[in-house]
Amino acid sequence: MADKTNDALAGALFLVAGGIIGAGIALLLAPQSGKSTRKEINRYAKRAGRKAGETVEDFSNNISKIVDLVGERAEEILETGKDLAYEAKRDLLRAMEKGQEKLENQKSKLAKLIG
């Protein structure tokens, strides 16, 4: 799961980086003054930086939520396992007690037969 998450993050970052590079090249090749071009590149870079920051923050929040959910589910599974283990021990003890009662009954019957 971590590999898929890392791949998704890398893909998102490459997409943002590609957009920035493509926009920069387009602005550099556009027929306008260098000062205007630099201003546009600066504005676009700031906008892209904000969007990238928001994307990273959203991604980080989603990962935190997933980690929390996995932790909660692991705790639930552990508690369920504890409950099952307790019930299994209790059932085993009952079965042993019943087995012991049957052995005592058989012992009594055998003692009566032997005399």
Stockholm file with secondary structure:
# STOCKHOLM 1.0

chainA/1-115         MADKTNDALAGALFLVAGGIIGAGIALLLAPQSGKSTRKEINRYAKRAGRKAGETVEDFSNNISKIVDLVGERAEEILETGKDLAYEAKRDLLRAMEKGQEKLENQKSKLAKLIG
#=GR chainA/1-115 SS CHHHHHHHHHHHHHHHHHHHHHHHHHHHHSSSCHHHHHHHHHHHHHHHHHHHHHHHHHHHHHHHHHHHHHHHHHHHHHHHHHHHHHHHHHHHHHHHHHHHHHHHHHHHHHHHHHC
#=GC SS_cons         CHHHHHHHHHHHHHHHHHHHHHHHHHHHHSSSCHHHHHHHHHHHHHHHHHHHHHHHHHHHHHHHHHHHHHHHHHHHHHHHHHHHHHHHHHHHHHHHHHHHHHHHHHHHHHHHHHC
//
